[in-house]
Amino acid sequence: DVQLQASGGGLVQPGGSLTLSCVCSGFDFSRSSMSWLRQAPGKEIMWISTIYHNGQTSYLDPVKGRFTISRDNAKNTLYLQMDDLAPADTAVYYCRVGSVRGRGTLVTVSS
């Protein structure tokens, strides 16, 4: 069965950086497009970035230029490098493949 395990969240000060990881199993990772989503407190879950099987990427405008999605096909792992974090980035972050979303990891940006 498909399993997605996100990690790397935590508390960070505004302007700081974090890298999230998502270890995947149960499907052909290298052939799959992978996405990151987030859900801010009191808000609906929102797509923020996708990396396609060919390596092309796309981002939601508010994170463009600050977040970088990447993948390591040898490790079946998806990453999200987040720089210049702001309080508005506080959310639970999830990775997704197709219709399957894994457990999230909480990112809190606060001084």
N, C-alpha and C positions, 0 to 999 in steps of 0.2 A: 504494500500500500504506500501511497505517497506520504512522505514525512518531510516537514520543513521546520527547522528549529532556528529561530532568530536569537541572537545574543549581542552583547556589547553596549547595551543601554546603560544609563546612569545619570548622575547629576553633573552638570557642567555649567560653568559661568558663561554669561553672554560673551560672544566673540571666540569662544573655545571651539574645540573640535572633538569629534567622536567617529569611530568606525564601527559600523554594525556588520555582523556576519550572519549568514543563513546557510546552515548545512543541510543539504538535501539528499534524499534517497527515495528509492521506489519508482523512479522514472528515468528516462534518458535525458539527463541534465544538459548535456552538450547540444542537444537538438531542440531545447526548449527556450522559449522567450520567458524571461523572469522579470518580476516587478516588485517594487516596494510600494507599500501603502502606509498611510498613517491615520490615526484617529485622535484628534485633539480633545481635551475634556469638554464634554457637552456637545460635541459636534459629530457629524457623520464621518464615516471612514472615507478617505480620499486617496486616489491614485497620485503618486508623486514621480515615479520614474520606471522606465522599462529598459532592459537590455535584451536585444533580439539574439537569436541563435547565431547570427552573422557578426555580432559585436556592435551593431548600430545601437544608439541610445536615444532616449527621449526623456524630457523632464517637464514637470509642471513649472510654469513661469516663476513662481515665488522661490523655487529652490535652484533654478538654473544659474550656473556660475558659482554656486556655493557647495552643491552636492555632486558627487561623482559616483555613478553606479559602475560596478565592474564584476567580473566573474573569473573563477579559476576552474576550468572544466576538469582538470586533473584531480581536484579536491572536491568536486561537486559542491562548490561553495559560491554563494553570491555575497557581494559586499556593497556597502553604502558608506562612502567617505563623506562626512558632513563637516564643513568648515564655516567659520563666521556664524555660529549658531546664535539664534535670537529666542527670546521667550516665546514667540509665536510658533517656534518649532517644537515646543513641548507637546508630546503625543506618545501614544503607543505605536510602535512601528512594526509592520508585518511584511513578510515576503509572501509572494504568491506565484503559483504556476497554474495556468488555466483557471479553473474555478476553485482551486484549493488554496486556502490561506492558512499559514501556520500560526503557532502561538506567537504573540508579539513580545517586544522588548520595550520597556519604558524609557523614554528620554525626557529628562527634565532640565530645562535651561533656566537658571535662576542665580541671582547673586546672593 
